[in-house]
């Protein structure tokens, strides 16, 4: 599997939180839900998204990926103070912390302050846990990514299905959310907007080394063997890779292997020994030591916690 295919194979929504949001006039929503990833589609109108002090203007047709757990604000304009807060578990409160009543419910999976035909409409899907979106997806995303060229029929299908109530609807919505996210990731890849990973850096030598690591994580790579593959000295390769990626080659390789291992632990029933072999460790002990060093938890506990969620 090539690096981009591995990335796009990650999303597996499981009872994702999905909502059609409709607002008019002055409005502002502070999102503090600590979700792993939120996909926001601007179906109509415009909005301002503020995160870490930076404001991004979005308009109809844009798809926005918001990586948690950093809080952010979505509003009619950046200056509007937040009058709604979304807390973990999608609990909705006013600025004083009082639960909002049912008056903002506008129908099946629809919520807002108006039924006006010209209101701003947003389609929102939330992957609440890292395990449902894939840790390697999150590793390549900035905190906020605005995409204006996501072309997929899945957006229209999601808009239609959100307001339906039929047997199996949650499963349909989960898969449509995955498709919208995959289309957004492909667009981000094509535009060179992903961090590291499948997005090739400017140095073609480093890009070739990344391809080798991504496509063959099971090989016993060393700095010397990677340098030999790309045709430069060990020292030159290490210098150029670190300059381009901001970390040493084997540091990056370890992080990539552990990212893949995390997704295999959650998404498959492979034994720890089999996972270790797939991502380049000689045995389960070696993988366990590296996994705990990088993730702070043993692989078995990581898998158990994911399945209990």
LINJO-V403420 format. One record per helix or strand of 2 or more residues. SS is the DSSP state (hx for helix, st for strand). FROM is the first residue (numbers start at 1). TO is the last residue. If there is no record, write none. Layout:
SS,FROM,TO + SS,FROM,TO
This chain:
hx,3,8 + st,17,23 + st,28,32 + st,37,44 + st,46,51 + st,54,59 + st,63,67 + st,72,75 + st,84,87 + st,91,93 + hx,102,104 + st,105,107 + st,110,112 + st,120,127 + hx,130,133 + hx,135,139 + st,144,147 + hx,153,162 + hx,169,190 + hx,204,215 + hx,223,230 + hx,234,245 + hx,249,267 + hx,272,278 + hx,284,295 + hx,299,308
